[in-house]
Amino acid sequence: MELSHRTLSRSGHYRDLSLSDLSPALSLGLFRQMLRLRRTEEALLAEYHPAEEMRCPIHFCIGQEAVPAALSTLVRTDDFLFSHHRSHGYYFAKGAPLRELFAEIYGRETGANGGRAGSQDISHSDSHFYSGAILSGAVSIAVGAAFGFKFKKSPQVAISGFGEGATDEGAFWEAMNYSGKQKLPILFVIENNRYATFSDQLKRQADDNITERVRPFGVRATKIFGNDCALAHRTLRSAIERLRSGDGPELVEAYTYRWNSHVGPEDDGANNYRGPEEMAFWKDNCPIVLLEERLREAGLLSDAEKARMESEIAAEIAANFKFAKESPFPKAADWRAMNYEDRSPMADRLLGTAARGAFDHDQAEAKLGPY
């Protein structure tokens, strides 16, 4: 079967998840990470209304937990991860502190960005995690980081996570061209959830063939069923290993689905852009349930073990809410200082050591010809 959203929706309950090459500890760890991300998002969604205390819109990733959970076990501390506006899963994958995510959403001074960025622009510099609302921005900036790693001969890799909507942007294709030509250590991860806001991919693009289109640029590309966390881990692990050996770049397209609105927590179903049968298929193929089925079949997960996980996660979430709500709001900001730097020591030093003739128009034209 050719993998696409059209074929997936007719394929019934997924039964191909395999734990054959994963250790019991890793299999349980992936399950716990997905459960932890799901419960975090559900708690934030439930608290958003009617409390009305959160200070920004949120793009929830409920239903898309498999790729972030897999990445969380593969990225290194010094790797850089860039995300689009649906940022929580990637923030989570990079191991950035969740209590600072909560505080940021609540607009508090203890947030990852001092309460001034919100959800879709949240970053955590110490964790080398950066997100942003500019469509395809995560792609372009990640290419720059990857170029830096190659230039410095560093073992680091750059990871860019985004949705299929970013491939509508010219910047995406420029990134494919440049990273392929330069063989950059960058992993592009498309979480293809079919819709860019309310717009179906096949109403925007002639065909569902992103992986085929990037290969001529020299980008290795693979498509997978993105709700199979074991498959996601296996695929991403191999890709990252190749990047670290200098055999890059690579793209992995993971077909998945967001259960909630484009931006929540309100329901956008009134727009009638997706049908109940489609929603039912993806909820029947919940990534957490698919892995839980295999874990129980293998005797690796019991009711008691799952209850222990749920209890630990609930306690962590409660502590995160408490930390956020008890933190102070930011003090009055000096917006000029936040956006403009008067000191420029590096530029001053470079300009101070340059010969005056280098900036002489007549001399430059005499040497280089008209320009």
Secondary structure, DSSP 4 states (H G I P E B T S, - for coil): ---SHHHHTTS-S------TTS-HHHHHHHHHHHHHHHHHHHHHHHHHTTT----S-B---TT--HHHHHHHTT--TTSEEEE-SS-HHHHHHTT--HHHHHHHHTT-TTSTTTTSS-STT-EEGGGTEEE-SSTTHHHHHHHHHHHHHHHTT-S--EEEEEEGGGGGSHHHHHHHHHHHHHT-SEEEEEEE-SEETTEEHHHHSSSS-HHHHHGGGT-EEEEEETT-HHHHHHHHHHHHHHHHTT---EEEEEE---SS-SSBSS--GGG--S-HHHHHHHHHT-HHHHHHHHHHHTT---HHHHHHHHHHHHHHHHHHHHHHHHSPPPPPP-HHHHH-----HHHHHHHHHS-GGGG-HHHHHHHH---
